[in-house]
Amino acid sequence: MNANNSIVVGIFEGFSWIRSEGKGSFMNSPAMKAFGDSRIEDGETCVVVDLGGCTGMDSTFMGTLAGMAARVSSNGGGVLQVADVSDRNRRSLEDLGLDFLMEIDPPETLWRDHLDEIRGVLQTPPPAERIGDLERTKLVLEAHKKLADVNQENAKTFKNVVSLMEKEVEAKEAKQDQSSES
């Protein structure tokens, strides 16, 4: 991963923090998802995604955010909060209706007055299991399905992407099955 497009994380009393530095994309979505999912599995009920250093987001990254928001909210009514959102990134989230799944720059939080302290102690997450081409394709598919589930407009927008990714997953799984039979 490019050092200019990275994820750094931290665990604090009452919340877990994920900061995207550079572009939020399909390249750093696996690291964000792995850390977020591990924290949610450990019972975390507040995951904060800091977009203060995020120069833009692709649809896979936003779909990964939507998936995390759904998982944390089903984990005892937890919440995904988004911190320090630029106008551009806010519009991107709102255009896809994701502002209904997460709290964007909520005024009352445990972390609001501690941004500099939090950012000062963030670290690279533990290395996630390296994902292969098939797993990355499945992650992209899952993210776009999540976006399509948000509303009818997204379903239309991402219909072709979902269809294409489903075919790509099928082809890669078939190829993997053939090579394991050899």
C-alpha positions in Angstrom: 0.0 0.0 0.0 1.2 3.5 -0.8 2.4 5.3 2.3 0.2 8.2 1.2 -2.9 6.0 1.2 -2.8 4.3 4.6 -4.9 3.4 7.6 -3.8 4.0 11.2 -5.7 2.9 14.2 -6.1 3.2 18.0 -8.2 1.7 20.8 -9.4 4.1 23.4 -11.8 4.0 26.4 -15.2 3.9 24.9 -14.3 3.9 21.2 -12.0 2.5 18.5 -10.4 4.9 15.9 -9.6 4.4 12.3 -7.9 7.2 10.3 -7.7 7.2 6.6 -4.7 9.1 5.3 -4.7 9.9 1.5 -7.4 8.4 -0.7 -9.8 5.9 0.9 -9.9 3.2 -1.7 -10.3 -0.5 -2.5 -6.6 -0.7 -1.7 -6.9 0.3 2.0 -10.5 -1.0 2.5 -9.3 -4.5 3.6 -7.1 -3.0 6.4 -10.0 -0.8 7.6 -12.5 -3.6 7.4 -10.2 -6.1 9.2 -9.5 -3.7 12.1 -13.1 -2.6 12.4 -14.5 -6.1 12.3 -12.0 -7.3 14.9 -13.1 -4.5 17.2 -16.8 -5.1 16.6 -16.2 -8.8 17.3 -14.6 -7.8 20.6 -17.7 -6.0 21.6 -16.9 -2.4 20.5 -20.0 -0.3 20.2 -18.4 2.9 18.9 -16.1 2.9 15.9 -14.9 6.3 14.7 -13.5 6.8 11.2 -11.4 9.9 10.9 -11.5 11.4 7.4 -9.4 14.5 8.3 -6.5 13.3 6.2 -8.7 11.6 3.5 -8.4 13.2 0.1 -11.3 11.3 -1.4 -13.1 8.0 -1.3 -14.0 5.5 -3.9 -17.2 3.5 -3.8 -15.5 0.4 -2.4 -14.3 2.4 0.6 -17.7 3.9 1.2 -19.4 0.5 0.8 -16.9 -0.8 3.4 -17.9 2.0 5.7 -21.6 1.2 5.2 -21.0 -2.5 6.0 -19.1 -1.6 9.2 -21.9 0.8 10.2 -24.4 -2.0 9.8 -22.3 -4.5 11.7 -21.6 -2.2 14.7 -25.3 -1.1 14.9 -26.3 -4.8 15.0 -23.8 -5.3 17.8 -25.9 -4.1 20.7 -27.0 -0.8 19.0 -23.5 0.5 18.4 -22.6 3.4 16.1 -20.2 4.3 13.4 -19.1 7.9 13.7 -17.2 9.9 11.0 -14.9 12.6 12.2 -13.5 15.7 10.5 -15.2 15.3 7.2 -14.4 17.7 4.3 -17.3 19.1 2.4 -16.4 16.9 -0.6 -16.3 13.7 1.4 -19.5 14.7 3.2 -21.3 15.2 -0.1 -20.0 11.8 -1.3 -21.4 10.1 1.8 -24.7 12.0 1.6 -25.1 11.5 -2.2 -25.2 7.7 -1.5 -27.5 8.1 1.5 -24.8 6.8 4.0 -25.5 9.7 6.4 -28.5 7.7 7.5 -26.3 4.8 8.6 -23.7 6.7 10.5 -23.2 9.9 12.5 -21.2 12.4 10.5 -19.3 14.9 12.8 -21.6 14.4 15.7 -21.4 17.5 18.1 -21.5 15.5 21.3 -18.9 12.8 21.5 -16.2 11.3 23.8 -13.5 12.3 21.4 -14.5 15.7 20.1 -12.1 17.7 22.2 -9.2 15.2 21.9 -8.5 15.0 18.2 -4.8 16.0 18.4 -4.1 13.6 21.3 -5.9 10.7 19.6 -4.1 11.3 16.3 -0.7 11.5 18.1 -0.9 7.9 19.3 -2.4 6.2 16.3 -0.4 3.2 14.9 -0.4 1.0 11.8 -2.8 -1.8 12.5 -1.5 -5.3 13.0 -0.8 -6.9 9.7 -4.0 -8.4 8.4 -4.0 -11.7 6.7 -2.8 -10.9 3.2 -5.7 -11.2 0.9 -5.5 -12.6 -2.6 -7.1 -11.5 -5.8 -10.3 -13.5 -5.2 -10.7 -12.2 -1.6 -10.2 -8.6 -2.8 -12.8 -9.1 -5.5 -15.2 -10.5 -3.0 -14.6 -7.4 -0.7 -15.3 -5.1 -3.6 -18.5 -7.0 -4.4 -19.6 -7.0 -0.8 -19.0 -3.2 -0.6 -21.1 -2.5 -3.7 -23.9 -4.8 -2.6 -24.0 -2.9 0.7 -24.3 0.4 -1.2 -27.0 -1.1 -3.4 -28.9 -2.1 -0.3 -29.0 1.4 1.1 -31.6 2.8 -1.4 -33.2 2.3 -4.8 -31.1 4.9 -6.5 -27.9 3.2 -5.4 -29.3 -0.2 -6.5 -29.7 1.3 -10.0 -26.3 3.1 -9.9 -24.3 0.0 -8.8 -26.4 -2.7 -10.6 -23.8 -3.2 -13.4 -20.9 -3.1 -11.0 -22.5 -5.8 -8.8 -23.3 -8.0 -11.8 -19.8 -7.6 -13.2 -18.2 -8.4 -9.8 -20.4 -11.5 -9.3 -19.3 -12.8 -12.7 -15.7 -12.1 -11.8 -16.0 -13.9 -8.5 -17.6 -16.9 -10.2 -14.8 -17.0 -12.8 -12.1 -16.7 -10.2 -13.6 -19.4 -8.0 -14.0 -21.7 -11.0 -10.4 -21.1 -12.0 -9.3 -21.8 -8.4 -11.3 -25.0 -8.3 -9.7 -26.2 -11.6 -6.2 -25.5 -10.3 -6.9 -27.3 -7.0 -8.2 -30.4 -8.9 -5.0 -30.5 -11.0 
